């Protein structure tokens, strides 16, 4: 229970289905990029009845990146309303080690990682499952818009909210124990169900930004740990048009933040680490489009045999794109798309589908 409407309604639906439910809140981030061990509550606890939740303190309200104490209060209030036990797990040390450190390493190497994917893989469906085992729970449930049917991961019924793209890295053996209660619902239905249940979070705004960190200005966030390393911004034909702050702070396809004034807008089409050049071009320049990609760090729910025609997406909410898996082994997969894909970005995820069924995915090389 994150304190949001989706996980809160998930608890309602589970109770209605006859499950014995424990509400669980994960504390993964309390602010401070360089606080690698994390601070705050260190002990997990469980309460059979949730007492009156304390009022917010000035210190609580001062934290703006991701006010975990306020989120936990919201989750605890819902648990109290539903009369279910409530537990808090402190995963901050693991989150920083497995997700945040990886994010900085990937950006510094010139790639663009997806921390939501790694958080799901390493925290929500790993550490969380371990704690569920400790409590003797048969299943774990979250408020993701996705479905599990017959041991298969499927896209959520609400195509505008479908989050299956972020879930491809869940271990197949864990998937059988996962429940997504709102996966068959649309967002307006979820909010209405929360109102019917009298939940205080029914109209709460959806969270955005980095998983558990919240909305941050990405370049400023990265520069707390990654030093600036300026270089030239050049066009695809070699014209010098500006100076950048470091290749780590830019991603393929990016337009905003280049600080190049006048004329046709430029987009990042390539990075050249050897010369520290950031290459830019028009939104329709051929260098920004590729039909082929390779990916590694694979996870399969249904392992394909090449050649395999299927669909894929290389970013969240992208319409499914027809493609063919041309090569696959334990370490890498090669893919050819029917149509050129804009801004194929190393470090991001490519996720494969057979209609609504998620086959698996990997990290673009």
Buried (B, 14 or more C-beta within 10 A) or exposed (E): BBBBBBBBBBBBBBBEEEBEBBBBBBBBBBBEBEEEEBEEBEEBEEBEEBEEBEEEEEEBEEBEBBBBBBBBBBBBBBBBBBEBBBBBBBBBEBBBBBBBEBBBEBBBEBBBBBBBBBBBBBBBBBBBBEBBEEEEBEEBBBBBBBBBEEEBBBBBBBEEBBBBBBBBBBEBEBBEBBBBBBBBBBBEBBBBBBEEBEBBBBEBEEBEBBBBBBEBEBBEBBBEBBEEEEBBBBBBEEEEBBEBBBBBBBBBBBEEBBEBEEEEEBBBBBBBEEEBBBBBBBBEBEBBBBEEBBBEBBBBBBEBEEEBEBBBBBBBEEEBBEBBBBEBEEEBBBBBBEEEBBBBBBBBBBBBBBEBBBBBBBBBB
